């Protein structure tokens, strides 16, 4: 069942075209990874998907409804976004920030109920942030703050979860735990997930679908075996790589091959 669709999307910043005619269908239960070089249009497309930006041509539909016909509250009830490079400067506690994820569901209630508190607490447990509940977010490390943002997104209880570089500031342990948690949400709760990532091997391990971007277009799309090929990587990243099989999983693994310049 189609959850979100983009039909022939174009977008430019001024006279600079960024998205050049992209069409993509996200089905309920998908787990997508958007990969590609810096400047290939991935983050801009994510903003078009969540209504932060409006396409200059083409359309975006969420569950069959045109995104421009939805209110911000309706969009927030439908999808949650974890942005890249968030640097908190305010002095809210972690629990307060995570509880903000319940705002789209409060309707006309001025305060959260016990149910909202329990959902926020559960989101913190899933992201290993419960022990930080009474800390101020502007005193956290980058990795801790990133996990708090993901907890806030989970507290929204979205149908669609959009994450821009969710593992960037995380150590190896928390990278593995974060991707495993997203995979579990996808498999057991049927939450549809889209991540932007530069960690191609991590995406190969966990994601069901991949889209490879180059210059505002989708160069390749499909499962990891379809997308992660030496030919695709060489054409998009303009570098030599070795693609072989993960020693424990049935998925491709990529290794950059350094070309000596002397």
C-alpha positions as MATLAB code, in Angstrom:
seq = 'XXXXXXXXXXXXXXXXXXXXXXXXXXXXXXXXXXXXXXXXXXXXXXXXXXXXXXXXXXXXXXXXXXXXXXXXXXXXXXXXXXXXXXXXXXXXXXXXXXXXXXXXXXXXXXXXXXXXXXXXXXXXXXXXXXXXXXXXXXXXXXXXXXXXXXXXXXXXXXXXXXXXXXXXXXXXXXXXXXXXXXXXXXXXXXXXXXXXXXXXXXXXXXXXXXXXXXXXXXXXXXXXXXXXXXXXXXXXXXXXXXXXXXXXXXXXXXXXXXXXXX';
ca = [
       0.000    0.000    0.000;
       1.392    3.396   -1.007;
       2.220    5.579    1.986;
       3.986    8.496    0.299;
       4.444    9.242   -3.381;
       6.426   11.818   -5.328;
       5.539   12.436   -8.942;
       8.035   14.177  -11.253;
       9.418   16.502   -8.557;
      11.528   19.514   -9.513;
      13.103   22.019   -7.137;
      15.735   24.754   -7.427;
      17.362   27.208   -5.046;
      17.206   30.363   -7.131;
      18.605   29.479  -10.544;
      20.380   26.355   -9.284;
      18.386   23.160   -9.975;
      18.696   20.633   -7.142;
      15.965   18.046   -7.772;
      15.457   17.170  -11.441;
      12.336   15.158  -12.105;
      12.327   12.558   -9.332;
       9.439   10.102   -8.996;
       9.421    7.679   -6.082;
       6.848    5.591   -4.231;
       7.292    4.718   -0.556;
       5.081    1.801    0.467;
       3.885    1.012    3.977;
       6.496   -1.144    5.699;
       9.414   -0.032    3.496;
      12.850    0.719    4.957;
      14.678    2.990    2.503;
      18.241    4.284    2.475;
      19.029    7.339    0.347;
      22.719    7.317   -0.547;
      24.902    9.424   -2.786;
      27.599   12.126   -2.711;
      27.247   15.443   -0.903;
      25.161   17.856   -2.960;
      23.276   15.138   -4.850;
      19.873   16.316   -3.549;
      19.119   13.822   -0.756;
      18.431   16.298    2.068;
      16.458   18.615   -0.211;
      14.272   15.691   -1.265;
      13.661   14.819    2.394;
      12.475   18.406    2.981;
      10.128   18.106    0.011;
       8.813   14.849    1.441;
       7.965   16.430    4.811;
       6.545   19.698    3.490;
       9.354   21.965    4.691;
       9.878   22.824    1.030;
       7.261   22.843   -1.734;
       8.109   21.451   -5.177;
       8.149   23.958   -8.021;
       6.845   21.237  -10.287;
       5.296   17.873   -9.511;
       3.392   16.688   -6.444;
       3.829   14.909   -3.120;
       1.013   12.822   -1.623;
       0.906   11.382    1.899;
      -1.477    8.454    2.245;
      -3.324    9.668   -0.854;
      -3.647   13.297    0.279;
      -1.717   16.126   -1.384;
       0.840   17.379    1.132;
      -0.045   21.022    0.424;
      -3.632   20.285    1.526;
      -2.524   19.037    4.959;
      -1.980   21.185    8.062;
       1.336   21.086    9.892;
      -0.368   19.189   12.732;
      -1.684   16.572   10.297;
       1.746   16.181    8.752;
       3.332   15.861   12.211;
       0.828   13.170   13.148;
       1.692   11.307    9.968;
       5.478   11.631    9.892;
       8.384   12.536   12.164;
      11.692   14.051   11.066;
      15.129   13.791   12.655;
      17.292   16.524   11.085;
      21.040   16.484   10.571;
      23.490   18.407   12.705;
      21.098   19.676   15.376;
      22.930   21.717   18.044;
      20.673   22.415   21.051;
      21.167   25.850   22.627;
      18.147   25.861   24.953;
      18.046   24.534   28.515;
      15.171   22.054   28.419;
      15.603   18.686   30.057;
      15.837   15.578   27.917;
      12.445   14.408   29.153;
      10.852   17.747   28.198;
      12.333   17.548   24.687;
      11.156   13.986   24.134;
       7.707   14.878   25.479;
       7.485   17.594   22.796;
       7.005   14.725   20.380;
       3.508   14.280   21.807;
       2.443   17.837   20.845;
       0.735   16.896   17.539;
      -1.502   14.463   19.463;
      -2.631   16.814   22.244;
      -5.431   18.306   20.128;
      -7.243   20.755   22.461;
      -5.644   19.459   25.646;
      -3.232   21.976   27.232;
      -1.231   19.349   29.101;
       0.096   15.851   28.525;
      -1.652   12.862   30.083;
      -0.075    9.890   31.843;
      -0.316    8.020   28.541;
       1.846   10.670   26.862;
       4.403   10.452   29.666;
       4.545    6.660   29.283;
       5.036    6.908   25.505;
       7.878    9.401   25.975;
       9.510    7.150   28.582;
       9.255    4.145   26.270;
      10.863    6.142   23.452;
      13.773    6.991   25.740;
      14.202    3.345   26.705;
      14.396    2.356   23.038;
      17.112    4.951   22.367;
      19.114    4.397   25.574;
      18.386    7.928   26.806;
      16.215    7.254   29.862;
      19.189    7.727   32.185;
      19.587   11.228   30.689;
      15.974   12.257   31.415;
      16.844   15.030   33.888;
      19.948   16.308   32.068;
      19.781   19.524   30.038;
      20.043   18.914   26.293;
      22.539   21.742   25.770;
      24.969   19.862   28.031;
      24.891   16.588   26.108;
      27.449   15.190   23.704;
      26.624   15.160   19.999;
      25.794   11.454   20.092;
      23.565   11.815   23.154;
      21.692   14.759   21.611;
      21.173   12.767   18.409;
      19.602    9.886   20.324;
      17.330   12.323   22.170;
      16.077   13.718   18.844;
      15.308   10.205   17.655;
      13.465    9.525   20.931;
      11.384   12.676   20.351;
      10.534   11.455   16.839;
       9.503    8.037   18.175;
       7.269    9.722   20.770;
       5.262   11.167   17.863;
       4.254    7.595   16.976;
       4.554    8.367   13.249;
       3.592    6.151   10.350;
       6.654    7.456    8.492;
      10.021    8.209   10.080;
      12.504   10.373    8.136;
      16.082   10.582    9.402;
      18.938   12.626    7.947;
      22.286   11.034    8.849;
      20.983    9.490   12.116;
      24.246    7.713   13.001;
      26.721   10.518   12.244;
      27.577   11.406   15.854;
      27.153    7.913   17.307;
      29.901    5.531   18.366;
      30.032    2.005   16.957;
      27.881    0.495   19.685;
      25.132    3.095   19.356;
      25.272    2.986   15.540;
      24.553   -0.751   15.643;
      21.881   -0.361   18.322;
      20.193    2.524   16.472;
      19.961    0.666   13.177;
      18.792   -2.504   14.915;
      16.114   -0.495   16.749;
      14.912    1.094   13.478;
      14.823   -2.324   11.838;
      12.808   -3.699   14.766;
      10.327   -0.798   14.560;
      10.017   -1.452   10.852;
       9.537   -5.215   11.187;
       7.395   -5.397   14.333;
       5.480   -2.091   14.358;
       5.316   -1.607   10.577;
       6.794    1.903   10.889;
       8.011    3.002    7.472;
      11.563    4.361    7.637;
      13.632    6.515    5.281;
      17.211    7.378    6.187;
      19.851    9.465    4.472;
      23.261    8.007    5.128;
      26.842    7.986    3.905;
      27.440    4.651    5.652;
      26.682    2.379    2.707;
      27.674   -0.795    4.550;
      25.356   -0.036    7.460;
      22.522    0.642    5.011;
      23.268   -2.594    3.179;
      22.953   -4.546    6.434;
      19.629   -3.100    7.552;
      17.640   -1.466    4.747;
      15.211   -3.217    2.413;
      15.298   -0.626   -0.372;
      17.946    1.830   -1.555;
      18.036    4.826   -3.881;
      21.367    6.087   -5.200;
      21.407    9.805   -6.056;
      23.584   11.784   -8.416;
      23.118   15.416   -9.494;
      19.489   15.633   -8.392;
      18.394   12.396  -10.038;
      18.057    8.761   -8.974;
      20.885    6.822  -10.604;
      19.867    3.382   -9.295;
      17.052    1.994   -7.168;
      16.171   -1.400   -5.697;
      17.600   -3.696   -3.038;
      21.203   -3.558   -1.866;
      22.372   -6.068   -4.498;
      20.789   -3.950   -7.254;
      22.303   -0.668   -6.101;
      25.665   -1.473   -4.520;
      27.694   -2.528   -7.536;
      31.210   -1.540   -8.504;
      29.864    0.057  -11.690;
      27.258    2.175   -9.864;
      29.713    3.268   -7.172;
      32.370    4.217   -9.723;
      29.900    6.239  -11.811;
      28.360    8.111   -8.869;
      31.279    8.536   -6.457;
      33.995    8.723   -9.159;
      36.294    6.412   -7.233;
      37.359    2.794   -7.346;
      35.732    0.401   -4.884;
      35.672   -3.319   -4.223;
      32.241   -4.875   -3.691;
      32.127   -8.299   -2.104;
      29.794  -10.213    0.222;
      29.415   -9.580    3.940;
      30.994  -12.546    5.781;
      27.872  -13.220    7.878;
      24.933  -11.681    6.007;
      23.566  -12.022    2.484;
      24.294   -8.434    1.546;
      27.010   -6.611   -0.391;
      29.934   -4.933    1.345;
      31.875   -2.034   -0.108;
      35.573   -1.249    0.423;
      37.156    1.879   -1.080;
      40.341    1.105   -3.005;
      42.860    3.876   -2.536;
      44.637    4.768   -5.752;
      48.215    5.957   -4.986;
      49.038    9.257   -6.663;
      52.831    8.817   -6.571;
];
